[in-house]
Amino acid sequence: MNKIIDDIREKARQLLAEGKVDVVIGYEKGSLPLKATPCFVHSAQEVDSLIWDETCENNLAGYVAKTPGKKAIIAKGCDSRALVVLLQENQLVRDDLYIIGVPCQGVIDQKKIEAEIGEVLEASITDGKISVKGMEGDKEYLFAEVKDATCQTCRYPNPVISDLQVGESIQGTQEPATFADVAAIENMSDSERQDYFKQQMSKCIRCYACRNACPMCYCQECFVDCNSPRWLTGGVDRAENLLFQSGRVLHLAGRCVDCGACSRACPQGVDIRALNRKMTKDVYEMYNHEAGISEEGKPALNVYSANDPEEQFLVKE
C-alpha cells in the first residue's frame, strides 16, 4: 500500500510541478477514524497529504466538473466508470482531465462496525486487519468482514479508463452479473415488498445527502426543488420520500455505476441501493447494458434497436 501511495504522490508532484494540471483531486486523512476525505492539491508542496487505503470511499468523479482548469483525479474502478458516463454525457472535457487509476480492493462499511461497538473512537489498519476502539467495546476485524456491500458485488475493481495506472490489476470476476439481492426482494409477496419499502422510506429525513454524494446527480436544479411544477412539499412524508427516491432511480436508469456513495452518505441507513440495483438489473437484462464500462459504448437510453423488448409496456387484456 505504501508503494501505491508513493507512486500517487510522485505522479501528482510531477504533474503539478510541470504545470500539466492545476489541481489534483484525491484523498487525505479525515478528522474522524476510518474516514478519508476528498482533498484538492494545488501545489507540489502539498502532495504529501495524499493517501490511499480502504477508507477512500467517496466517488471523486462528482467533483471534476465543478473544479475549474486542468485537473488530475485519483480514480478507483467505480470512479472511472462514473467518469466515462460523464464524458459520454458531455459533462467533462477529456483533454482537461488526467486520470490516475488505482485498482481497488473495496472500502470499509463503517456502519457495520458501529452497529457492534458503537461510535468509533480510534482505529488503525494493518495488513488487512482493522483494529477499532469504540464507545461500547474494542474489536479487531478482517477487512473481508466489514467490506462494503457494493464492493462485494463489484465486477470492475480496476479502472476502466486511465492515463496512468498505479498498482497491480486485481483479478475481477468473469461471471455474468448476478443480482441475488434484487431477486430476494422480487421474490417477496406484494404486501411484504410494500411493507419493506414503507419501513425504509419511514427512516428517510430527505436531507438529500444521497443526491449530493452521487456523481450522476449534476443537474443545477433538481426536480424536487422545482416550484413549477411543485413535486414535493417542504415536509418529510413517507410517500413523498418514495417519490423522491423513485424519481432519482428513474433519472439514473442506465447511468448508475453502483459505487454505493448514496448508501454510505445516508445518515439514516435507508436501503437506497435496493431501488438502484433493481433498475440496474432491468437495464442489464433487457438491454445488455452496464454503465460506464467502455468509452466506446453509448448510454442505454441514447440508442434504439428494433429488437428492444417492449413487453414491459404492453397493456394486458
Backbone as numpy.savetxt, mean C-alpha at the origin, in Angstrom:
# Nx Ny Nz CAx CAy CAz Cx Cy Cz
21.20 -6.58 5.69 20.38 -5.37 5.69 21.24 -4.12 5.69
22.35 -4.15 6.45 23.23 -2.98 6.48 23.81 -2.68 5.12
24.09 -3.73 4.35 24.62 -3.54 2.99 23.59 -2.83 2.12
22.33 -3.20 2.25 21.28 -2.54 1.48 21.20 -1.07 1.86
21.22 -0.78 3.16 21.15 0.61 3.61 22.35 1.40 3.10
23.53 0.81 3.17 24.73 1.49 2.68 24.62 1.80 1.19
24.10 0.84 0.42 23.96 1.04 -1.02 22.92 2.12 -1.33
21.82 2.12 -0.57 20.81 3.16 -0.76 21.41 4.54 -0.51
22.12 4.67 0.60 22.71 5.96 0.96 23.76 6.40 -0.05
24.56 5.44 -0.51 25.60 5.78 -1.49 24.99 6.31 -2.78
23.95 5.63 -3.27 23.33 6.08 -4.52 22.62 7.40 -4.32
21.95 7.58 -3.18 21.27 8.85 -2.91 22.26 9.99 -2.84
23.38 9.73 -2.18 24.42 10.77 -2.06 24.96 11.15 -3.44
25.17 10.16 -4.28 25.68 10.41 -5.63 24.69 11.22 -6.46
23.42 10.84 -6.43 22.41 11.54 -7.22 22.27 13.00 -6.80
22.32 13.25 -5.49 22.18 14.62 -4.99 23.44 15.43 -5.26
24.60 14.82 -5.04 25.86 15.55 -5.23 26.06 15.93 -6.69
25.62 15.08 -7.60 25.78 15.35 -9.03 24.64 16.18 -9.60
23.67 16.52 -8.75 22.56 17.36 -9.20 21.58 16.67 -10.12
21.58 15.34 -10.10 20.67 14.61 -10.99 19.24 14.61 -10.46
19.09 14.76 -9.14 17.77 14.88 -8.54 17.81 16.01 -7.51
16.64 16.54 -7.24 16.53 17.61 -6.23 16.21 17.06 -4.85
15.64 15.86 -4.81 15.24 15.28 -3.53 15.19 13.76 -3.66
15.49 13.09 -2.56 15.34 11.64 -2.48 14.23 11.35 -1.48
13.21 10.63 -1.92 12.08 10.28 -1.06 12.33 8.87 -0.52
12.47 8.77 0.79 12.78 7.48 1.40 12.21 7.37 2.79
12.87 6.59 3.63 12.40 6.36 5.00 13.50 6.75 5.99
13.06 7.25 7.15 13.96 7.47 8.26 13.32 6.89 9.52
14.11 6.75 10.57 13.61 6.21 11.83 12.54 7.13 12.39
11.40 6.58 12.78 10.33 7.38 13.33 10.52 7.66 14.80
9.63 8.44 15.35 9.71 8.80 16.77 9.10 7.73 17.66
8.37 6.77 17.09 7.74 5.69 17.84 8.41 4.35 17.50
8.43 3.41 18.43 9.03 2.10 18.16 8.33 1.40 16.99
9.12 0.68 16.19 8.64 -0.09 15.05 7.96 0.77 13.99
8.27 2.07 13.97 7.68 2.96 12.99 8.76 3.74 12.25
8.89 3.44 10.96 9.67 4.33 10.10 8.74 5.42 9.61
9.30 6.50 9.12 8.47 7.59 8.61 9.04 8.06 7.28
8.20 8.49 6.35 8.72 9.03 5.09 9.60 10.24 5.34
10.65 10.37 4.56 11.51 11.55 4.69 11.89 12.04 3.30
12.32 13.30 3.24 12.66 13.96 1.98 14.06 14.55 2.14
15.02 13.91 1.50 16.43 14.27 1.65 16.82 15.19 0.49
17.29 16.40 0.83 17.59 17.40 -0.20 19.08 17.64 -0.41
19.93 17.08 0.44 21.37 17.31 0.28 22.13 16.04 0.61
23.34 15.96 0.06 24.18 14.79 0.29 24.52 14.62 1.77
24.51 15.70 2.51 24.83 15.66 3.93 23.73 15.00 4.77
22.54 14.88 4.20 21.40 14.36 4.96 21.13 12.88 4.70
21.86 12.25 3.81 21.49 10.90 3.37 21.67 9.84 4.46
22.48 10.13 5.47 22.69 9.13 6.52 21.44 8.90 7.36
20.42 9.71 7.18 19.16 9.49 7.90 18.33 8.40 7.24
18.66 8.03 6.00 17.88 7.01 5.28 18.07 5.63 5.90
16.97 4.89 6.03 17.02 3.53 6.55 16.23 2.59 5.64
16.37 1.30 5.91 15.54 0.30 5.24 15.42 -0.93 6.15
14.19 -1.27 6.53 13.95 -2.47 7.32 12.46 -2.82 7.28
12.05 -3.72 8.17 10.68 -4.22 8.15 9.66 -3.21 8.67
10.10 -2.05 9.06 9.17 -1.01 9.53 8.83 0.00 8.44
9.41 -0.15 7.26 9.19 0.82 6.16 7.88 0.49 5.44
6.77 0.84 6.08 5.46 0.38 5.61 4.75 1.32 4.66
5.03 2.61 4.70 4.30 3.56 3.86 4.56 3.30 2.39
3.55 3.51 1.57 3.72 3.47 0.12 4.13 4.87 -0.32
5.40 5.01 -0.68 5.96 6.33 -0.98 5.50 6.88 -2.33
4.87 6.05 -3.16 4.46 6.51 -4.49 3.50 7.69 -4.39
2.73 7.73 -3.32 1.75 8.81 -3.18 2.37 10.18 -2.98
3.65 10.23 -2.64 4.31 11.52 -2.41 4.96 12.09 -3.67
5.12 11.26 -4.69 5.94 11.66 -5.84 5.32 12.82 -6.61
4.04 12.70 -6.96 3.39 13.73 -7.76 3.31 15.06 -7.01
3.29 14.99 -5.67 3.17 16.20 -4.86 4.51 16.87 -4.60
5.60 16.22 -5.02 6.95 16.74 -4.77 7.50 17.36 -6.04
7.79 18.65 -6.03 8.27 19.30 -7.25 9.70 18.91 -7.61
10.05 19.14 -8.87 11.42 18.91 -9.32 11.70 17.47 -9.68
12.97 17.18 -9.89 13.39 15.82 -10.18 13.61 15.09 -8.86
13.12 13.87 -8.77 13.20 13.16 -7.49 13.58 11.70 -7.70
14.25 11.18 -6.68 14.50 9.75 -6.59 13.59 9.19 -5.51
13.21 7.94 -5.64 12.32 7.31 -4.66 12.82 5.92 -4.35
12.76 5.56 -3.07 13.06 4.20 -2.64 11.76 3.41 -2.79
11.76 2.39 -3.62 10.50 1.71 -3.96 10.61 0.21 -3.77
9.73 -0.34 -2.92 9.59 -1.78 -2.81 8.61 -2.24 -3.88
8.25 -3.51 -3.87 7.42 -4.04 -4.96 6.11 -3.31 -5.14
5.35 -3.13 -4.04 4.03 -2.50 -4.18 4.16 -1.01 -4.51
5.20 -0.34 -4.00 5.42 1.06 -4.37 5.67 1.17 -5.87
6.48 0.25 -6.41 6.80 0.31 -7.83 5.57 0.04 -8.69
4.69 -0.85 -8.23 3.45 -1.10 -8.97 2.57 0.14 -8.98
2.53 0.84 -7.83 1.76 2.08 -7.77 2.35 3.13 -8.72
3.68 3.18 -8.80 4.32 4.12 -9.73 3.93 3.81 -11.17
3.87 2.53 -11.51 3.48 2.13 -12.86 2.07 2.62 -13.18
1.14 2.41 -12.24 -0.24 2.85 -12.46 -0.29 4.37 -12.62
0.43 5.10 -11.78 0.45 6.56 -11.87 1.05 7.03 -13.18
2.06 6.33 -13.66 2.64 6.67 -14.97 1.63 6.39 -16.09
0.92 5.28 -16.00 -0.09 4.94 -17.01 -1.21 5.97 -17.03
-1.47 6.57 -15.88 -2.56 7.55 -15.78 -2.05 8.99 -15.95
-0.80 9.11 -16.43 -0.20 10.42 -16.74 -0.15 11.36 -15.54
0.06 10.77 -14.36 0.21 11.57 -13.17 1.68 11.88 -12.86
2.58 11.16 -13.52 4.01 11.34 -13.31 4.72 11.48 -14.65
5.86 12.16 -14.61 6.73 12.26 -15.78 7.93 11.35 -15.52
8.09 10.33 -16.33 9.15 9.33 -16.09 10.54 9.95 -16.08
10.80 10.93 -16.92 12.13 11.53 -16.98 12.47 12.32 -15.72
11.47 12.66 -14.92 11.71 13.39 -13.67 11.87 12.45 -12.47
11.92 11.14 -12.74 11.86 10.17 -11.67 13.01 9.17 -11.78
13.74 9.00 -10.67 14.77 7.96 -10.59 14.33 6.98 -9.51
14.16 5.71 -9.90 13.61 4.71 -8.99 14.71 3.80 -8.47
14.93 3.84 -7.17 15.86 2.92 -6.50 15.01 1.78 -5.94
14.99 0.67 -6.65 14.14 -0.45 -6.25 14.81 -1.32 -5.20
14.03 -1.77 -4.23 14.53 -2.63 -3.17 13.59 -3.83 -3.00
14.07 -5.07 -3.18 13.23 -6.23 -2.90 12.78 -6.21 -1.43
11.55 -6.63 -1.19 10.95 -6.47 0.13 10.47 -7.81 0.68
10.89 -8.13 1.91 10.45 -9.35 2.57 9.09 -9.17 3.24
8.62 -7.93 3.30 7.36 -7.65 3.98 7.57 -6.67 5.12
6.48 -6.20 5.69 6.55 -5.24 6.79 5.81 -5.80 8.00
6.06 -5.19 9.15 5.50 -5.66 10.41 4.07 -5.17 10.60
3.22 -6.06 11.08 1.86 -5.69 11.48 1.90 -5.35 12.97
2.08 -4.07 13.26 2.22 -3.66 14.65 0.93 -3.87 15.44
-0.21 -3.79 14.76 -1.48 -3.98 15.46 -1.59 -5.39 16.04
-1.00 -6.36 15.37 -1.01 -7.73 15.86 -0.20 -7.82 17.15
0.92 -7.13 17.21 1.75 -7.12 18.42 1.02 -6.42 19.56
0.42 -5.25 19.26 -0.24 -4.48 20.30 -1.48 -5.19 20.85
-2.09 -6.06 20.05 -3.24 -6.82 20.54 -2.83 -7.78 21.64
-1.55 -8.17 21.68 -1.07 -9.11 22.69 -0.44 -8.42 23.90
0.37 -7.38 23.63 1.15 -6.81 24.75 0.87 -5.32 24.97
-0.15 -4.81 24.32 -0.49 -3.41 24.51 0.43 -2.48 23.74
0.37 -1.21 24.08 1.17 -0.20 23.39 2.66 -0.55 23.47
3.34 -0.45 22.33 4.76 -0.77 22.27 5.57 0.39 22.83
6.41 0.08 23.82 7.24 1.11 24.45 8.65 1.10 23.89
9.20 -0.09 23.68 10.55 -0.24 23.13 10.55 -1.45 22.20
11.43 -1.41 21.21 11.52 -2.55 20.29 12.86 -2.54 19.58
13.32 -3.73 19.22 14.53 -3.87 18.43 14.36 -5.03 17.47
15.03 -4.95 16.33 14.95 -5.99 15.31 16.35 -6.51 15.04
16.56 -7.82 15.24 17.86 -8.43 15.02 17.68 -9.79 14.38
18.27 -9.97 13.21 18.27 -11.26 12.52 16.88 -11.87 12.41
15.92 -11.04 12.00 14.58 -11.54 11.78 13.76 -11.75 13.04
14.29 -11.34 14.19 13.56 -11.45 15.45 13.22 -10.06 15.97
11.99 -9.88 16.42 11.54 -8.59 16.92 11.34 -8.71 18.43
12.16 -8.03 19.19 12.04 -8.02 20.65 11.28 -6.77 21.06
10.20 -6.97 21.81 9.29 -5.86 22.10 9.00 -5.77 23.59
9.00 -4.55 24.10 8.55 -4.27 25.46 7.26 -3.48 25.35
6.18 -4.02 25.92 4.88 -3.37 25.81 4.32 -2.99 27.16
3.21 -2.28 27.13 2.55 -1.84 28.35 2.09 -3.04 29.19
1.79 -4.15 28.52 1.23 -5.30 29.22 2.16 -6.52 29.20
3.43 -6.29 28.88 4.37 -7.41 28.91 5.41 -7.31 27.82
6.38 -8.21 27.88 7.47 -8.27 26.91 7.36 -9.57 26.11
7.80 -9.52 24.87 7.73 -10.72 24.05 8.69 -10.61 22.87
9.16 -11.75 22.42 9.99 -11.80 21.21 9.23 -12.54 20.12
9.22 -11.97 18.94 8.50 -12.56 17.81 9.46 -12.90 16.68
9.14 -13.94 15.95 9.76 -14.14 14.65 9.02 -13.24 13.66
9.75 -12.72 12.69 9.12 -11.81 11.73 7.92 -12.45 11.05
8.03 -13.74 10.74 6.94 -14.44 10.05 5.65 -14.42 10.87
5.77 -14.33 12.20 4.59 -14.36 13.07 3.81 -13.06 13.04
4.49 -11.97 12.70 3.84 -10.65 12.73 3.93 -9.95 11.37
4.06 -10.73 10.34 4.13 -10.19 8.98 2.75 -9.70 8.56
2.70 -8.52 7.98 1.43 -7.92 7.58 0.67 -8.83 6.62
-0.65 -8.83 6.72 -1.49 -9.72 5.90 -1.29 -9.48 4.41
-1.11 -8.24 4.01 -0.91 -7.96 2.58 0.39 -8.58 2.08
1.39 -8.59 2.94 2.70 -9.14 2.54 2.64 -10.66 2.43
1.73 -11.28 3.18 1.61 -12.73 3.15 1.04 -13.22 1.82
0.30 -12.38 1.12 -0.27 -12.77 -0.17 0.42 -12.07 -1.34
1.51 -11.34 -1.05 2.20 -10.57 -2.10 2.86 -11.50 -3.11
2.62 -11.25 -4.38 3.22 -12.04 -5.47 4.32 -11.29 -6.18
4.54 -10.03 -5.79 5.55 -9.20 -6.46 6.43 -8.50 -5.42
7.28 -9.27 -4.72 8.15 -8.66 -3.70 9.29 -7.82 -4.28
9.57 -8.04 -5.56 10.64 -7.29 -6.22 10.05 -6.12 -7.00
10.79 -5.02 -7.11 10.28 -3.88 -7.89 10.06 -4.28 -9.34
8.91 -3.90 -9.89 8.60 -4.24 -11.27 9.17 -3.21 -12.23
9.62 -2.08 -11.68 10.24 -1.03 -12.48 11.28 -0.34 -11.60
12.48 -0.11 -12.16 13.52 0.58 -11.39 14.63 1.03 -12.33
15.36 2.03 -11.88 16.57 2.45 -12.59 17.80 1.79 -11.98
17.67 1.39 -10.72 18.72 0.67 -10.02 18.06 -0.20 -8.96
18.43 -1.46 -8.92 17.92 -2.33 -7.85 19.02 -2.55 -6.83
18.68 -2.34 -5.57 19.60 -2.55 -4.46 19.18 -3.82 -3.74
20.11 -4.74 -3.54 19.78 -6.00 -2.87 19.39 -7.08 -3.86
19.49 -8.32 -3.42 19.20 -9.46 -4.29 17.69 -9.68 -4.41
17.28 -10.10 -5.59 15.87 -10.38 -5.83 15.38 -11.51 -4.95
14.11 -11.44 -4.59 13.47 -12.45 -3.76 12.67 -13.38 -4.65
12.75 -14.66 -4.38 12.00 -15.62 -5.17 10.52 -15.49 -4.86
9.75 -15.00 -5.81 8.31 -14.86 -5.62 7.59 -16.10 -6.12
6.34 -16.23 -5.73 5.55 -17.37 -6.17 5.19 -17.25 -7.65
5.21 -18.37 -8.34 4.81 -18.41 -9.74 3.37 -18.90 -9.89
2.73 -19.20 -8.78 1.37 -19.71 -8.81 0.39 -18.59 -9.15
-0.73 -18.93 -9.77 -1.76 -17.92 -10.03 -2.25 -17.31 -8.73
-2.77 -16.11 -8.81 -3.27 -15.43 -7.62 -4.40 -16.23 -6.99
-4.37 -16.33 -5.67 -5.43 -16.99 -4.93 -6.10 -15.96 -4.02
-7.35 -16.17 -3.74 -8.10 -15.20 -2.94 -8.91 -15.95 -1.88
-8.19 -16.71 -1.05 -8.87 -17.50 -0.02 -9.61 -16.59 0.95
-9.05 -15.43 1.24 -9.69 -14.50 2.16 -11.01 -13.98 1.59
-11.03 -13.71 0.29 -12.25 -13.24 -0.35 -13.28 -14.37 -0.41
-12.81 -15.58 -0.74 -13.72 -16.72 -0.84 -14.42 -16.98 0.49
-13.70 -16.77 1.59 -14.29 -16.99 2.91 -15.48 -16.07 3.14
-15.39 -14.84 2.67 -16.50 -13.90 2.82 -17.59 -14.19 1.80
-17.19 -14.56 0.58 -18.18 -14.91 -0.45 -19.02 -16.12 -0.02
-18.42 -17.02 0.75 -19.11 -18.24 1.16 -20.04 -18.03 2.34
-20.02 -16.83 2.91 -20.97 -16.52 3.97 -22.38 -16.44 3.38
-23.38 -16.64 4.21 -24.74 -16.40 3.77 -24.94 -14.89 3.64
-26.00 -14.48 2.96 -26.25 -13.05 2.78 -26.35 -12.33 4.12
-27.02 -12.93 5.07 -27.19 -12.28 6.37 -25.87 -12.23 7.13
-25.05 -13.28 7.03 -23.75 -13.29 7.70 -22.84 -12.22 7.12
-22.86 -12.11 5.79 -22.01 -11.11 5.15 -22.48 -9.70 5.49
-23.79 -9.52 5.52 -24.34 -8.22 5.89 -23.95 -7.85 7.33
-24.06 -8.81 8.23 -23.70 -8.56 9.63 -22.21 -8.23 9.76
-21.38 -8.92 8.95 -19.94 -8.68 9.02 -19.61 -7.24 8.64
-20.17 -6.78 7.54 -19.85 -5.43 7.10 -20.54 -4.37 7.94
-21.68 -4.70 8.54 -22.28 -3.77 9.50 -21.34 -3.56 10.68
-20.77 -4.67 11.15 -19.86 -4.59 12.28 -18.60 -3.81 11.93
-18.08 -4.03 10.73 -16.87 -3.31 10.30 -17.16 -1.82 10.11
-18.24 -1.50 9.45 -18.55 -0.10 9.18 -18.95 0.66 10.44
-19.39 -0.06 11.46 -19.72 0.59 12.73 -18.47 1.12 13.42
-17.33 0.54 13.08 -16.07 0.99 13.69 -15.50 2.23 13.02
-15.88 2.45 11.77 -15.29 3.55 10.99 -15.71 4.90 11.55
-14.72 5.79 11.73 -15.00 7.16 12.20 -14.85 8.16 11.06
-14.67 7.67 9.87 -14.52 8.47 8.65 -13.49 9.59 8.82
-12.33 9.18 9.28 -11.22 10.13 9.42 -10.48 10.32 8.11
-10.76 9.42 7.14 -10.16 9.45 5.81 -8.66 9.15 5.80
-8.15 8.52 6.87 -6.75 8.13 6.88 -6.47 7.14 5.76
-7.44 6.25 5.47 -7.26 5.27 4.39 -7.10 5.97 3.05
-7.95 6.95 2.81 -7.88 7.70 1.56 -6.56 8.46 1.44
-6.14 9.06 2.54 -4.93 9.88 2.51 -3.67 9.03 2.35
-3.72 7.77 2.80 -2.55 6.90 2.70 -2.45 6.23 1.33
-3.54 6.24 0.58 -3.60 5.51 -0.69 -2.92 6.30 -1.82
-1.93 5.72 -2.50 -1.28 6.44 -3.60 -2.17 6.64 -4.81
-3.27 5.88 -4.89 -4.17 6.00 -6.02 -5.25 7.06 -5.80
-5.40 7.54 -4.57 -6.39 8.58 -4.28 -5.72 9.95 -4.42
-5.66 10.44 -5.65 -4.96 11.71 -5.88 -5.88 12.82 -6.37
-7.19 12.56 -6.38 -8.12 13.61 -6.82 -7.98 14.85 -5.92
-7.99 16.03 -6.50 -7.90 17.25 -5.71 -9.15 17.45 -4.87
-10.29 16.96 -5.37 -11.51 16.98 -4.58 -12.14 15.60 -4.64
-12.25 14.97 -3.48 -12.85 13.63 -3.38 -14.36 13.75 -3.51
-14.99 12.69 -3.99 -16.45 12.74 -4.17 -17.17 12.99 -2.84
-16.59 12.53 -1.73 -17.26 12.72 -0.45 -17.16 14.16 0.04
-16.29 14.95 -0.56 -16.15 16.35 -0.17 -16.98 17.29 -1.04
-17.64 16.74 -2.03 -18.44 17.57 -2.94 -19.69 18.10 -2.23
-20.03 19.32 -2.54 -21.28 19.91 -2.03 -22.42 19.80 -3.03
-22.05 19.64 -4.32 -23.07 19.53 -5.34 -22.60 18.52 -6.40
-23.13 17.31 -6.40 -24.12 16.80 -5.43 -23.46 16.49 -4.10
-24.24 16.50 -3.05 -23.73 16.19 -1.72 -23.95 14.70 -1.45
-22.87 13.95 -1.44 -22.96 12.51 -1.31 -23.16 12.08 0.15
-22.47 12.76 1.06 -22.51 12.36 2.46 -22.72 13.56 3.35
-23.28 13.31 4.51 -23.40 14.37 5.50 -22.09 14.50 6.25
-22.02 15.44 7.16 -20.78 15.64 7.90 -20.64 14.72 9.10
-21.69 13.97 9.44 -21.64 13.09 10.60 -21.05 11.74 10.27
-21.05 10.85 11.26 -20.56 9.49 11.07 -21.75 8.54 11.19
-22.02 7.84 10.12 -23.18 6.95 10.05 -22.75 5.66 9.38
-23.20 4.52 9.90 -22.75 3.24 9.37 -23.05 3.09 7.89
-24.25 3.46 7.46 -24.62 3.33 6.06 -23.77 4.25 5.19
-23.52 5.46 5.67 -22.69 6.40 4.90 -21.23 5.94 4.87
-20.80 5.31 5.95 -19.44 4.77 5.96 -19.27 3.72 4.86
-20.29 2.87 4.72 -20.24 1.84 3.68 -20.28 2.48 2.29
-21.05 3.54 2.13 -21.09 4.24 0.85 -19.72 4.81 0.51
-19.07 5.41 1.50 -17.73 5.95 1.27 -16.75 4.85 0.87
-16.71 3.76 1.65 -15.76 2.69 1.36 -16.08 2.00 0.03
-17.36 1.83 -0.28 -17.74 1.22 -1.56 -17.36 2.14 -2.72
-17.55 3.44 -2.53 -17.17 4.40 -3.57 -15.68 4.35 -3.85
-14.89 4.26 -2.80 -13.43 4.15 -2.98 -13.07 2.89 -3.75
-13.71 1.79 -3.39 -13.41 0.51 -4.06 -13.72 0.60 -5.55
-14.85 1.19 -5.89 -15.21 1.32 -7.31 -14.20 2.20 -8.04
-13.72 3.25 -7.38 -12.73 4.14 -8.00 -11.37 3.46 -8.14
-11.13 2.42 -7.32 -9.86 1.70 -7.36 -9.93 0.45 -8.23
-11.04 0.22 -8.89 -11.19 -0.99 -9.72 -10.08 -1.07 -10.77
-9.32 -2.14 -10.75 -8.22 -2.32 -11.69 -7.03 -1.44 -11.42
-7.02 -0.72 -10.29 -5.94 0.21 -9.98 -5.26 -0.11 -8.66
-5.97 -0.75 -7.74 -5.42 -1.05 -6.42 -4.27 -2.05 -6.55
-3.13 -1.74 -5.92 -1.96 -2.62 -5.98 -1.83 -3.46 -4.71
-2.85 -3.42 -3.84 -2.90 -4.24 -2.63 -1.65 -4.04 -1.76
-1.29 -2.78 -1.54 -0.12 -2.48 -0.71 -0.46 -2.51 0.77
-1.75 -2.41 1.11 -2.17 -2.45 2.49 -2.03 -1.16 3.24
-1.65 -0.08 2.56 -1.45 1.20 3.23 -2.72 1.68 3.91
-3.87 1.43 3.28 -5.14 1.89 3.84 -5.45 1.19 5.15
-5.28 -0.13 5.18 -5.58 -0.90 6.39 -4.65 -0.53 7.53
-3.36 -0.37 7.22 -2.40 -0.03 8.28 -2.63 1.38 8.82
-3.17 2.26 7.99 -3.40 3.64 8.44 -4.65 3.75 9.29
-5.57 2.79 9.19 -6.85 2.89 9.89 -6.65 2.78 11.40
-7.05 3.79 12.16 -6.88 3.73 13.61 -7.90 2.84 14.30
-8.94 2.43 13.58 -10.03 1.66 14.17 -9.98 0.17 13.83
-9.03 -0.22 12.99 -8.93 -1.62 12.62 -10.04 -2.11 11.72
-10.60 -1.23 10.90 -11.66 -1.63 9.97 -11.05 -2.53 8.88
-11.76 -3.58 8.53 -11.29 -4.49 7.48 -11.55 -3.88 6.11
-10.81 -2.82 5.81 -10.96 -2.12 4.53 -10.55 -3.03 3.38
-9.58 -3.86 3.62 -9.01 -4.70 2.56 -10.01 -5.70 2.00
-11.02 -6.08 2.80 -11.98 -7.07 2.33 -12.67 -6.61 1.05
-13.10 -5.35 1.02 -13.77 -4.82 -0.17 -12.78 -4.66 -1.32
-11.59 -4.14 -1.01 -10.58 -3.96 -2.06 -10.21 -5.28 -2.71
-10.03 -6.31 -1.88 -9.62 -7.61 -2.40 -10.73 -8.25 -3.25
-11.97 -8.02 -2.87 -13.08 -8.54 -3.67 -13.06 -7.93 -5.07
-12.86 -6.63 -5.15 -12.80 -5.99 -6.45 -11.58 -6.47 -7.24
-10.44 -6.61 -6.56 -9.23 -7.10 -7.22 -9.45 -8.50 -7.78
-10.12 -9.34 -7.01 -10.40 -10.70 -7.46 -11.30 -10.69 -8.69
-12.35 -9.88 -8.69 -13.26 -9.84 -9.83 -12.56 -9.34 -11.09
-11.74 -8.30 -10.95 -11.03 -7.77 -12.12 -10.03 -8.80 -12.64
-9.38 -9.51 -11.73 -8.40 -10.52 -12.13 -9.08 -11.68 -12.87
-10.19 -12.14 -12.33 -10.86 -13.30 -12.91 -11.61 -12.95 -14.20
-12.18 -11.75 -14.26 -12.97 -11.38 -15.43 -12.12 -10.86 -16.58
-11.02 -10.15 -16.23 -10.24 -9.48 -17.27 -8.77 -9.86 -17.28
-8.39 -10.82 -16.40 -7.00 -11.26 -16.32 -6.05 -10.07 -16.16
-6.42 -9.18 -15.28 -5.65 -7.94 -15.10 -5.19 -7.79 -13.65
-3.91 -7.46 -13.49 -3.35 -7.10 -12.20 -2.73 -5.71 -12.33
-3.03 -4.85 -11.40 -2.60 -3.45 -11.51 -1.09 -3.30 -11.37
-0.52 -2.55 -12.30 0.84 -2.08 -12.16 1.95 -3.10 -12.29
1.73 -4.22 -12.94 2.80 -5.22 -13.02 3.65 -5.07 -14.27
3.24 -4.20 -15.19 3.99 -4.02 -16.43 3.80 -2.61 -16.96
4.91 -1.99 -17.37 4.84 -0.66 -17.97 4.07 -0.68 -19.28
4.12 -1.81 -19.97 3.48 -1.91 -21.28 1.97 -2.16 -21.16
1.54 -2.60 -20.01 0.13 -2.90 -19.83 -0.72 -1.65 -19.81
-2.01 -1.84 -19.98 -2.95 -0.72 -19.93 -3.95 -0.96 -18.81
-4.43 0.09 -18.19 -5.44 -0.08 -17.13 -6.63 -0.88 -17.63
-7.18 -1.72 -16.76 -8.26 -2.63 -17.16 -9.45 -1.87 -17.74
-9.76 -0.71 -17.19 -10.95 0.02 -17.64 -10.66 0.92 -18.83
-9.44 0.88 -19.35 -9.08 1.70 -20.51 -9.09 0.91 -21.82
-9.39 -0.37 -21.74 -9.38 -1.20 -22.94 -10.72 -1.92 -23.07
-11.02 -2.28 -24.30 -12.28 -2.99 -24.58 -12.00 -4.19 -25.46
-12.64 -5.27 -25.16 -12.58 -6.46 -25.99 -13.98 -7.00 -26.18
-14.26 -7.48 -27.38 -15.58 -8.06 -27.65 -15.82 -9.30 -26.80
-14.72 -9.85 -26.25 -14.84 -11.06 -25.42 -15.00 -10.74 -23.94
-15.05 -9.47 -23.60 -15.24 -9.11 -22.19 -16.53 -9.74 -21.66
-16.49 -10.32 -20.48 -17.71 -10.95 -19.93 -18.76 -9.89 -19.59
-20.01 -10.22 -19.83 -21.09 -9.29 -19.57 -22.16 -9.89 -18.67
-21.93 -11.14 -18.22 -22.99 -11.79 -17.45 -23.29 -11.07 -16.14
-22.35 -10.30 -15.63 -22.58 -9.57 -14.40 -23.67 -8.50 -14.57
-23.90 -8.10 -15.81 -24.78 -6.98 -16.05 -26.11 -7.38 -16.70
-26.30 -8.68 -16.90 -27.54 -9.13 -17.51 -28.65 -9.17 -16.47
-29.83 -8.80 -16.86 -31.00 -8.84 -15.97 -31.62 -10.22 -16.07
-31.73 -10.89 -14.94 -32.32 -12.24 -14.95 -33.84 -12.13 -14.97
-34.45 -12.88 -15.85 -35.91 -12.88 -15.95 -36.52 -13.90 -14.99
